[in-house]
Amino acid sequence: MHRLCFALGAESWVVEGSDACLLPPLRALLGGLERDPAAAAPPTWRLELGRPDITGTQGLVLHEGQMETGPPFRLFETTDALVLLCGSELRIEANRADGTGWAMVAPGSERLLMGQAGVFMMSAALDSVGQQLVHAAALVRPGGTGAILLAAPSGAGKTTTALALAQQGFGLMSDDGAVLCPGAGGVGVWGLPRRPKVHRATAALLPSLEPGLGSDWDAAGEQPLDLARLSGLGVAPPGLVLPLEALIWLAGRRAGAARCAPMARDVFLSGFAADNLNRGTTGVPQHHLRRFVAMSRAVGHAPTYELRVGDDLADVGEALRRGLAQA
């Protein structure tokens, strides 16, 4: 057996694979969080290489769709587990009672563990220890005392704004995925150590990113940004946990200068929930209700703001500093 261990905040996630080819995709997804498995607890997740059983699909269907790069998927729940079925290539079962999990991957389909399926596994592991993955950018506040979350639906400009802020005194923890966890003072935050995917439009708005980009753009006009090749960009160490100090909603752009102003907590929570919760055939599933509780706790704990980027990204950092000073 082959083992990997990842630090998820204060917890360890130990994954054991029957074949060595099952582990590199998870290492690519979460490599910055990898720890020595020799000193870790026994494995809680098991990965096996083989043909998944697609006959046992009885249960309440929560969500169906298409993987970003892969087959159609179906998420459903049984009495004991959440089950993710990806065509005939992958089956994942997350036990809701004890936090353990299991996956069967068809030979040649290991790549699926690098994307949404791997995030599903990690999210289930986080849920079992009282942590919740949310769709948001996370940044270190200037001075390094705490973290801020920058939330908005996909396509609203989180990555562009987060990278601009990282050039203006803030530290980038993540541009797209953050984790809410118990922390000193109430709520802690840490970011997924993924390479930001930059769109051509972002590259045009932030020409200083050019050293971290190549010439190959995908069909969506995006490519991963190599942060190690950039200077003058604040990047937080992988897995750094900081107390949550503010929640920012990235709203539409405005003419003139950037502006950050206080936002009603209930309005923020409404948008935050709409972007992070799925509604199944019988309402919001239990694991998303727990996510909603964590988001509600965060909104009750930290002040909420609305940020509108203006004509020039160069002033967004100063606008955010002024807004935060109003708390």
C-alpha positions in Angstrom: 0.0 0.0 0.0 1.1 3.6 -0.7 0.2 6.5 1.7 -0.1 10.2 1.6 -0.8 12.6 4.4 -2.2 16.2 4.1 -2.5 18.8 6.8 -6.1 20.2 6.7 -5.8 23.0 9.2 -5.2 21.4 12.5 -6.3 18.0 11.3 -4.5 15.3 9.2 -6.1 13.5 6.2 -4.4 10.2 5.5 -5.0 8.5 2.2 -3.9 5.0 1.3 -3.8 3.8 -2.3 -3.6 0.2 -3.6 -1.4 1.4 -6.5 1.2 4.2 -6.7 -0.5 5.8 -9.8 -3.5 6.8 -7.6 -1.5 9.3 -5.5 0.2 11.8 -7.9 -3.2 13.4 -8.8 -3.9 14.2 -5.2 -0.4 15.4 -4.7 -0.9 17.7 -7.7 -4.1 19.0 -6.1 -2.9 19.4 -2.5 0.9 19.1 -2.7 1.5 22.2 -0.7 -0.2 20.6 2.3 1.6 17.3 2.2 3.2 16.0 5.4 5.2 13.0 6.5 2.8 10.0 6.6 5.0 8.0 8.9 4.0 10.3 11.8 0.3 10.4 10.9 -2.7 8.6 12.2 -4.0 5.4 10.4 -5.6 6.1 7.0 -9.2 7.2 6.9 -9.5 7.1 3.1 -8.7 4.2 0.8 -8.2 4.4 -3.0 -8.3 1.3 -5.2 -7.6 0.7 -8.9 -10.3 -1.3 -10.7 -13.6 -1.1 -12.5 -16.2 0.7 -10.4 -19.5 -0.9 -9.6 -22.3 1.2 -11.1 -25.1 -1.1 -10.3 -25.6 0.0 -6.6 -26.9 3.5 -7.4 -30.0 3.5 -5.3 -30.4 6.6 -3.2 -31.7 10.2 -3.2 -30.1 12.1 -6.1 -28.8 15.4 -4.9 -27.1 16.7 -8.0 -26.3 15.7 -11.6 -24.0 17.5 -14.0 -20.8 17.3 -16.1 -17.3 17.2 -14.7 -15.0 20.0 -15.9 -12.8 17.5 -17.7 -14.4 14.1 -17.6 -17.7 12.2 -17.7 -21.2 13.2 -16.4 -21.5 12.7 -12.7 -24.3 12.0 -10.2 -24.1 12.8 -6.5 -26.6 10.9 -4.3 -26.9 9.8 -0.7 -27.7 6.5 0.8 -28.5 5.7 4.5 -24.9 5.8 5.4 -22.9 7.7 2.8 -22.6 10.4 0.1 -21.8 8.7 -3.2 -20.2 10.4 -6.2 -20.5 8.3 -9.4 -18.6 9.5 -12.5 -19.9 7.4 -15.4 -18.1 4.0 -15.3 -14.8 5.6 -14.4 -15.0 6.5 -10.7 -17.1 5.8 -7.6 -16.4 7.6 -4.3 -18.2 6.9 -1.1 -17.9 9.2 1.9 -19.2 7.7 5.2 -21.2 10.3 7.0 -20.9 8.6 10.4 -17.2 8.3 10.9 -15.5 10.4 8.3 -13.9 7.5 6.4 -14.1 7.2 2.7 -13.4 4.9 -0.3 -12.9 5.3 -4.0 -12.6 2.9 -6.9 -10.9 4.4 -10.0 -10.8 2.7 -13.4 -7.3 2.2 -14.9 -6.5 5.2 -17.0 -8.9 7.5 -15.2 -6.7 8.5 -12.3 -6.6 12.1 -13.6 -10.2 12.6 -12.3 -8.8 12.7 -8.8 -7.0 15.9 -9.7 -10.2 17.9 -10.2 -13.7 18.1 -8.8 -13.6 14.5 -7.6 -10.5 15.1 -5.5 -12.1 18.3 -4.1 -15.2 16.3 -3.2 -13.1 13.8 -1.3 -11.3 16.5 0.6 -14.5 18.4 1.3 -16.1 15.3 2.8 -13.0 14.8 4.9 -13.1 18.4 6.1 -16.8 18.1 6.9 -16.2 15.1 9.1 -13.8 17.2 11.4 -16.0 20.4 11.5 -14.4 22.4 8.7 -16.1 23.7 5.6 -14.8 24.4 2.1 -16.3 27.5 0.5 -16.1 29.2 -2.9 -14.1 32.4 -2.1 -10.7 33.9 -2.3 -8.7 34.3 0.9 -6.0 36.9 1.6 -3.8 37.9 4.5 -4.6 41.4 5.8 -1.6 43.8 5.7 0.4 43.3 8.8 -0.3 39.6 8.9 -2.7 39.6 11.8 -5.7 38.0 10.2 -7.5 36.9 7.0 -10.2 38.3 4.8 -12.5 36.4 2.5 -13.4 37.8 -0.9 -16.6 36.2 -2.1 -18.5 36.4 -5.4 -19.9 34.0 -8.0 -17.6 32.6 -10.7 -16.8 35.1 -13.4 -17.1 38.1 -11.1 -13.4 38.8 -11.0 -12.2 37.2 -7.8 -8.9 35.9 -9.2 -8.1 39.3 -10.9 -9.0 41.3 -7.8 -7.1 38.9 -5.4 -4.0 39.0 -7.6 -4.2 42.8 -7.7 -4.5 42.9 -3.9 -1.5 40.6 -3.6 0.5 43.2 -5.5 -0.6 45.9 -3.1 0.3 44.6 0.3 -2.1 41.8 0.9 -1.0 38.1 1.0 -2.6 35.6 -1.3 -3.8 32.5 0.5 -6.1 31.2 -2.3 -7.9 32.8 -5.3 -10.9 30.5 -5.4 -11.2 28.0 -2.5 -11.0 28.7 1.2 -11.8 26.7 4.4 -13.6 27.9 7.4 -12.4 26.2 10.6 -12.5 26.6 14.4 -9.8 29.1 15.3 -8.6 31.4 18.0 -11.2 34.0 18.7 -13.9 32.0 16.9 -13.4 31.4 13.2 -10.2 30.5 11.3 -9.4 30.6 7.6 -6.9 28.8 5.4 -6.6 28.5 1.6 -6.3 25.7 -0.9 -2.7 25.7 -2.3 -3.7 25.7 -6.0 -2.1 27.6 -8.9 -4.5 30.4 -9.9 -6.1 30.0 -13.4 -5.6 33.3 -15.2 -7.8 34.5 -18.0 -6.4 36.5 -20.9 -8.4 39.4 -19.7 -6.7 39.2 -16.3 -3.3 39.1 -18.0 -4.2 42.2 -19.9 -5.3 44.1 -16.8 -2.2 43.0 -14.8 0.7 42.9 -17.2 3.1 42.3 -14.3 1.9 38.7 -14.3 3.6 38.0 -17.6 6.7 36.3 -16.2 4.4 33.7 -14.6 2.6 32.9 -17.8 3.4 30.8 -20.9 2.1 30.9 -24.4 -0.4 28.1 -24.1 -4.0 29.1 -23.4 -6.8 26.5 -23.1 -10.2 26.6 -25.0 -11.6 28.9 -22.2 -8.7 31.4 -22.7 -7.1 30.4 -19.4 -3.8 29.0 -18.1 -2.3 28.3 -14.6 -0.1 31.1 -13.2 3.3 30.1 -11.9 3.6 32.1 -8.7 7.2 31.1 -8.1 8.3 33.1 -11.2 6.8 36.3 -9.9 8.4 39.0 -7.8 6.5 41.6 -5.8 3.5 39.3 -5.2 2.6 38.5 -1.6 1.9 34.8 -1.2 1.1 33.2 2.1 2.7 29.8 3.1 0.5 26.8 2.2 -1.9 25.7 5.0 -1.4 28.9 7.0 -4.4 29.3 9.4 -5.4 32.8 10.5 -8.3 34.3 12.3 -11.1 35.7 10.1 -11.2 39.5 10.3 -13.5 40.6 7.5 -15.8 39.3 4.7 -15.8 41.1 1.4 -18.5 40.8 -1.3 -17.1 41.6 -4.8 -19.8 43.5 -6.5 -20.0 45.0 -10.0 -17.5 47.5 -11.3 -18.1 51.3 -11.0 -16.9 54.3 -12.9 -14.0 56.2 -11.2 -12.2 55.0 -8.1 -12.6 51.7 -6.3 -14.9 51.8 -3.3 -15.3 49.6 -0.2 -18.2 50.2 2.2 -20.0 48.3 5.0 -22.6 45.8 3.8 -25.6 44.5 5.7 -24.8 41.0 7.1 -28.0 39.5 5.9 -27.4 40.7 2.3 -23.9 39.3 2.4 -25.1 36.0 3.7 -27.8 35.7 1.1 -25.3 36.0 -1.7 -22.7 33.9 0.0 -25.2 31.1 0.5 -26.6 31.2 -3.0 -23.1 30.7 -4.4 -22.1 27.9 -2.0 -25.2 25.7 -1.4 -26.8 23.2 -3.7 -30.5 22.6 -3.6 -31.6 19.0 -4.1 -34.9 17.4 -4.9 -35.9 17.6 -1.2 -34.2 20.9 -0.3 -30.7 21.7 0.9 -28.8 18.4 1.8 -27.5 17.9 5.3 -23.8 18.4 4.4 -24.7 21.7 2.9 -26.7 22.7 5.9 -23.6 22.2 8.0 -21.8 24.5 5.5 -24.5 27.1 5.9 -24.1 27.0 9.7 -20.3 27.6 9.3 -21.0 30.5 6.9 -23.6 32.0 9.2 -21.1 31.8 12.1 -18.5 33.5 10.0 -20.9 36.3 9.0 -21.9 36.8 12.7 -18.3 36.9 13.7 -16.7 39.3 11.3 -17.8 42.6 9.7 -19.1 42.5 6.1 -18.3 44.9 3.2 -19.0 45.5 -0.4 -16.1 46.1 -2.7 -16.5 47.7 -6.2 -13.5 47.9 -8.4 -13.1 51.1 -10.4 -11.5 52.1 -13.7 -8.0 51.1 -12.5 -7.0 48.1 -10.4 -4.1 50.1 -9.0 -6.2 51.7 -6.3 -8.2 48.6 -5.1 -5.8 47.9 -2.2 -6.0 51.4 -0.8 -9.8 51.4 -1.2 -10.0 48.1 0.7 -7.8 49.4 3.5 -9.9 52.5 3.9 -13.1 50.4 4.0 -11.7 48.0 6.6 -10.7 51.0 8.7 -14.4 52.0 9.0 -15.1 48.9 11.2 
